Amino acid sequence: MPDSLVHRRSLRKRLMWAFSILTSCALVVQATALYLVNEEQEEDLIDEVVSTALDNIVARPIDQAHVVLGRHLSLYHAPIGTLPSELPESLAKLPIGQHEWFAKDTEFHVGIRDHNGERFYLLYDATEHEERLAWLFWALVAGVVIISLLSLWLGHWFAKVLMRQLEQLAANLVVDDQKLLAQPGQDREVALLAKALDDYRARNAALIAREREFSANVSHELRTPLTRIRTGAELLAAGINDGTRAQRIVLAVDEMERRLKGLLFLARGSVQPEVQSLALRDLVDDLAEHYREDCESRGVTLENKISPEAKVETDRALLSLLVDNLLRNAVKFTDSGSIGIAFEDGCLIVRDTGIGIPEDLQKQVFERHFRGDGTQDGAGLGLDIVREISERCGWRCELLSNSGQGTEVRVRLSS
């Protein structure tokens, strides 16, 4: 694990300490309340004992001035205005009622009452009561400490259990970047995070795939215009100029720009086509001109049968890219006969009398990098680009072919 991660705060430890601190605080509050309530009840009980004892004493008077009534109770009485013998002077100053009085470290509860001209002083020694409270206090402290330590261990265990799914999520993300992170049995929050990560990885994978496709498509589409530019430039550099070399270079640059624009559109998934009205025959004528010399050298007739009035509403760069790939494929696999381009009932049709495609391979020809039997040249991208353009624009593309009898590709230029 990188040092930058090792020294970061641990969420597991934070959960552990949060659980432990909250538990300890709750215990302290509860223990304090228990101690205070117990002390209050003990005080009330002692006061009740003192009051009841005084009631019994005044009902049955005792002659002795100082009487020990038990382990806790001592009685002093004398006529009002005089101080009973052995009674501390500080008690004589207390008014009638019940009081708490301390002699050194000993606490007494004192009840004072007048009856028949005499004043009675009843003292309750609260030493045992204080000892019980002290024992309770330390028992509560020990309980809070023990349970706090136990809560710390439980917090560590709970945090480990709660974080296990997140740690497994991170481990799966590192080990296998293809496996789905969202799995049955995950907690809701973990499942939401896993789903978000899966979606993020899918978007990244799609982006990387588009970039790879774009790179391959650029290599495929720009090779021809770059070759034309290089050839024209070399001839110009050699002093050979028939008056059209510079114009051919300009046309090749325009063609390259047009193809690049179409490829960029395919690479950017969210970009909308720039729809405009196009004269379809003129567009096809411009594209077919690049292949006419090659066709004539092999005796192949290249014919544009589209009506001059034919118009379509679409993106020029995309349609040019589609038609160019259809023409390139047709020229490549037609050694004799003819290639015709037509527009019928909203369908752009490219027919050739080339080698055709076997029936068992016709479903694969639109797949990326697919090349027919015995075909080693080319990257297998032409018809894949046609398929992708058709899907992006909502067009329907169909292929009809017989081995040895030629191929017809129909693209319905309407959604």
N, C-alpha and C positions, 0 to 999 in steps of 0.2 A: 504494500500500500504506500502511495506517495507520502512524503513527510508532511506536505501541506494538508493532507487529510488526517494524518495521525494526530496532529496537534489541534484539530478542531474540536469544539464542544460535542459531546456525545448526547444524542437525543435519548438513548436508552438510559443513561445516567441521570439526565434531567427528569425523565419520567419517574425513575426510581426515587430520587430525592424529593420530588414533588409529592409522590404518594406517601413517603415516610414522614415528611414535614407536616402534611395535612393530617395524617393519622396521629402524629405526636401532639399537634395543636388541639385536636379534638379530645385526645386523652387528657391533656393538661386541663382543659376547660371542664371536662366531666369530673376529673379527680378533684379539682378545686371546688366545684359545686357540691360534690359529695361530702367533702371535708367541712365546708361551711354549713351545709344543711345538718350534718351530724352534730357539729358543735352547737348549733342553734337548738336542736332538739334536746341535747344533753343539758344545756343551760335551762331550757324551759322545764325539763323534768326535775332538775335540782330545785328550781324555784318552787315547783309544785310540792315537792317533798317538804321543803322548809315551811311553806304555807300550811300544809296539812298538819305537820308536826306542831306548829304554833296553835292551830285550832284545837288540837287535842290537849295541849298544855294548859291553855287558858280555861278549857272546860273542866280540867282536873288539876287545880293548882298544886305546885310542888313547893315544899317548905325550904329546901336547901337553896342557898344563893347561887351555887355553881354545881351543876349536875352534868355528868357525861352520859349521854343517852345511847351511845353506840360507838362504832368505829369512826363515824363521820360527824355526829351531832354533839354539840356542847351547849348547855343552857346557862344563861346568867340572868338573874332578875333582882330588882331592888325597888324600893319606893321611888316614885317619880321625883326627880331632882337630886337623887343620890347616885353615886357610882358603885355598881356591884364590885365586890372584892374580886381581884384577879382579872378584871376586865380591862383590856388596854384602853388608855384614855382616848385614843383617836376614835374608838367606836362610839364613845359617849357623845361625840359631836354630830353623829349621823342622825338624820330625821327618821321618823316612823316610816316603815316601808321595807323594801328588799334592796340589798346592795351587794356589790362585789368588793371585797376587801383583801388586801395582800399583806401578809406578814413575812417579810424577807422574800423567799421564793415560793411561798405557799399561798394558794388562792383560797379564800373563804367566800361562801355565799351567806350573807347575814340577813336575818329577818328580825325586824324590830316592831313591837306592838305594845300598846298600853291596855291594861285591863284591871279594873277595880283598884286604881291608885298605884298600880305597879307597872314598871316597864320591863318587858321581857326581851332578851337578846338571844337569838338562836343562831349558832354558827355551824355551818356545814363545811367540812374540810373537803375540798375538790381535788385533792392530790391524785386519787385514783382516776378521776375524770380526766385530769390533765395527762396522766400517763397513758390512758386509753387514746386520747386525741393524738399524743405524740406517736404512739404505736401505729395508729391509723395513718398519720402523716407519712411516716417512713415506709409503711406498707404501700401507700399510694405512689410515693416517689419510686420505690422499687418496681412497682407494677408498670408505671409509665416508662421507666428506663427499659425494662425487659420487653414490653410490648413494642416500644419504639424500635429496639434492635430487631425484634421479630418482623416489624413492618418494613424495616430497611431490607431485610432478606426477602420478604414477600414482594416488596417493590421491585427488587432486582429480578425476581422470578417473573412477576407480571410484565415488567418492561421487556424481558427477553421473549416472553410468549407473544406480546403485542407487536414487537418489532421483527419477529421471525419472518412474517410474510414479506415485509419490506426488504429484509436482508436477502430472502430467497429471490425476490423480484430483481434486486441489483445483481445477484449472482447469475440469474438466468440471462439478464441483459448482457453481461460480460461474456458468458460461455457461449451462448447461441443467439446471434442477432437475427435469426430467421424464425425461431419459435415464438408463438404468441405468448405474451406475458399474462394476459387475462385468462385465468383458469377457474373452473368450478371450485366452490368451497372457499374462495377468498372473501374476506370481509368487504363490506360495501365500499368503504373509503379506499381500500387497497385495490379493489376491482376497478374503481373509477380511475385511479392513478395508472393502473396497468392498461386500461382501455385507452387513456390519453397517450401513454407512451407508445402503444401499438399503432394508434392513428398517426402519431408524429413520425414513427419509423416508416410507416407506409408512405407518408408524404415525402419523406426524405428519399426513400427507395425509388418512388416515382420520379422525383426530381433528378436523381442520379441516372435513372434509366433514360429520361428525356435528354439529359446532357450527353450520354453515350450515343444515343440515337442521333442526336444533332451532330456530333463529331463524325459519326459514320456517314450520315447523310451529306454533310458538307464535303467530305472526301469524295463521295460518290457523285455528287451533283456538280461540283466546281472543277473536277478534273478536266472535263472537255473544254469549257471556256478558257481555263488557264493554259491549256495546251495550245489553243488557237492564239491567245495573246502572245505566248512565248514564240510560237512559230512566226507570227507576223513581225514581232520585234526583232527576231534574229535575221529575217530577210531584209528588214529595213536597215539593220546594222551592217549587213553585207552589201548594201547599196542596191538591192533588188527591190524595185517599186513599180508595180504595174498601175499605180494610181488608186488602188482600192485597199492597199494594205492597212493604212491608217484607219480607214473607215471600218475595216473588219475588226480591228483591235477595239475601236469604240463600241461596235455592236457586241463583241464578246464581253466587254466590261458591263454593258447594259444587261446582257443575259445573266452574267454572274450576279449582278446586283439583284435582279429579279428572282433568281433562284434562292439567293441568300435570304431575301425577304420572306419567301414562302417557307423556308426551313426554320427561320426564327419564329414564324407564326406557329408552326407545329411544335416547336420546343417550349413555347410559352402557353401553357394550358388555358390560362384565363383570358387571353387576348381575343377580341372579336374580329371577324373578317371585315375588310374594308369593301363593302358591297358597292358596285358601280355597274352601269350599263356597258356591255362590251359587244363589239362586232365580232362574232365568233369566227367568221371566215378569215378576217384579217389576222386575228390572233393565231389561228392555225397556220396560215400562210407564212407568217414570220418564223414560227417554230419549225415548220417543215423545210424551210429553206436551208437550215443547217444540215439536213440529211439528204438533200436532193442529189448532191454531187456523188455521195457514196452509193445511193440507189442507182443512179445512171451508170456508174462504173460497173455494176453487176447486172445491169439490164432489168432492174426492178422498177416498175411504174409506181410513182408516188403521186396520188391524186387526192386533191381536196374537193369533195363533193358537197360541201356545205353551201347553202344558199347565201348570197350576199346580204339578204335581208334578215338573216338569223341574228337575234339578240339574246343575250343572257344577262341576268342580274347576279353578279358574284364578285369575288375577290380576284383581281387580275393575276396577282402573283401565284395564288394557289392553283387557279385553273391552268396557268401556263406550266407550272411544275407538274401537274397531273398529266396534261397532254404531252409534254416533253418526254415523260417517262414511258407513256404508252407508245409514242412514236419510236423511242430508242429501242424498246423491247421488240417492236414489230420489225424494225430495220435489222436488228441484230440476228433475228432468227428467220429471216426471209432471204433466201439466196436467189430466188427467181419468182416470176409472177408479178404480183401487185400488192400495194398497200393503199387502202382507201380510208378516208376520214369523212364521216357523214354525221348529220344531225337530224334525227327523226323523232317526232312526238316527244320532244323534251329530252331525248337521249343522245349523248355524244357516243358515236360508234367508231371504233378503230378495227378494221378487218385486214387480215393479211393471209397470204397463201404460203406461209412458212411451214416449219416442221411440225407445228401443232404440239399439243400436250397430251400425254396418255391420260386416260380417264382416272386411273388410280392416283395420279399426282395433282389433279386439278384443284382439290381442296387445300393443297399445301402451297400453291404458287404465291398466295398472298402473305405467306408467313415470312418473317424477317430472316434474311440470310439463306433462304431456301434456293437451291439451284437444281435444275432438272438433271436427269441422268446424263452423264457424259459432258456436262457443262462445268468447266473448271474456271473460266474467266468470269469477271464480274463479282460483285459483293452480294448479290441476291437481295438488293434493296429496292429496285425499281417498283415492283408491284406492291411491296409493303408500303412505300410512300403513297402510291395511288390509294391503297386501302385506308391509310391514316387520314389522308386529305378528305376522302369520301365520308368517313365517320365524323370528322370534325365539322364538315359543312352540311351534314345530314343528307348526303347523296347515297344512292344505291348503286352498287357496282356488281356486275354479273360477268361471268366468263363462259364462253361456249367454244369448245375446241374438239378436234378429232386428230389423233396422231397421224402425221403425214399430210393432212388436208388443210392446215391453217388454223387460225385463232381469231375469235371475235370478242372484243371487250366492250361492254355497254355500261355507260355511266349516266344514270338519270340525274340531270342537273336541277333537281327540285326536291325539297324535303317532303 
